Amino acid sequence: MERYMRYGVIAALACQQYLAIAFIYAAVPVILRANGASLQLVGLFGTVFLAFAVNFLWAPVVDRWSLNRLGLRRSWILTTQVASAAAIVAMALLNPAIDFAAVLVVCLVLATLAATQRIATLGYAAEALDSGERPFGAALLGWGGAVGNAIGGAVFLQLIEWVGWRQSLLGFAVLLLAFAGWAFFIPEPARREYEASMPRRASILAIMRNESLWTTAVLIAPGVLGVAVAFAMVQPRLVDLGFGAADIGWIGASANILTFTIIAPLTSAIVARLLPHRGVIWCCAILAVGFAALWLIEPYVGSRVGAVAGVGIVFAALAVQHVAFTNWFLGLARPDETATDVTFLTSMMAAFALVGFAASGFIAARFGYGVTLILPGIGYAVSALLAAAFTRSRQPTVATGDEPLAIGRTQ
């Protein structure tokens, strides 16, 4: 029972975190494109997630100091959620058709708050789950995020069509506050004795010297870059094909929930039977084949069907990537710096994704939408080859229990 309670908490934490994130990346780009924004502008808008690329800089603070008596993880989760609700209220007072700069600033604030909450969430997951529970825990993080994505994206796009921008966002703020209230009731994971006894050292300097973390970041870069390009353009493509904003939201939300409900648990079951780095190799190879297959069949099914299928495979790739990479990250983390190390690796993913987002509009405008679905296949193939070559060149240390798998070190 205690295990299932931990699983439920992890799914709920991911859901509440993604409410604001999904509104930024799923709803706002559609609204901008529908109001005549260029592909280049929509692609560049993804850079509001810069906070996810640099949040490892303040992760040691979130990893060590509580804001109040609720505890280390709960205090940060509650504070960031309440602040996110306040930011949404501020956005409700803006007009997205003419106040683009102000909307951008508020989105930057929301993304920073979400990035900070993510540190606490990852810390909770790393501390609450043992090594055997992490693959399924990673799948639940993704599934909770998919539900949050559906609410923050599709539901609020639909509400905006029905009742307008301001009323929808004010309702959104109330929902965020409702989620904040349950932080008082979630169990605070106990810090293990060996973690509490560790000296407080300069975590950022330790990261800079950690070969395993940097090697991991290099290996995942091609796949993350490629799928980011595709992800940024799947919704604008549907807009250009004449799909309505609410329809686009529901297509994305349905694909997201289905893939994280079906694909993510299947991936976790496979990854649980493999060493973390081998799970990454196999998952990247499968995704490379999947994108190649989509590219081959799209001319025969038509642009509208192909565009919807593109949404599905992009979200399936994100589900597989999330489980495989998160499980790998949790295994690499130092026991005394769990949230800091995992946050660093997710920050590297965000940095690569930002590059892909920024380039996506220019690539689609110059070469067409089809090319944006070729790049993920190439990227995942390169990541799989790099990871396979690296594991052949070094003998990984296979740890037992809760000790990390040190891919970057030899026995």
Buried (B, 14 or more C-beta within 10 A) or exposed (E): EEEEEBBEBBBBBBBBBBBBBBBBBBBBBBBBBBEEBEBBBBBBBBBBBBBBBBBBBBBBBBBBEBBEEBBBBBBBBBBBBBBBBEBBBBBBEBEBBEBBEBBBBBBBBBBBBBBBBBBBBBBBBBBBBEBEBBBBBBBBBBBBBBBBBBBBBBBBBBBBBEEEBBEBBBBBBEBBBEBBEBBEEBBBBEBBEEBEEBEEEEBBEBBEEBEBBBBBBEBBBBBBBBBBBBBBBBBBBBBBBEBBBBBBBBBBBBBBBBBBBEBBBEBBEBBBEBBBBBBBBBBBBBBBEBBBEBBEEBEEEEBEEBBBBBBBBBBBBBBBBBBBBBBBBBBBBBBBBBBBBBBBBBBBBBBBBBBBBBBBBBBBBEEEBBBBBBBBBBBBBBBBBBBBEBBEEBEBBEEEEBEBBBBBBEE
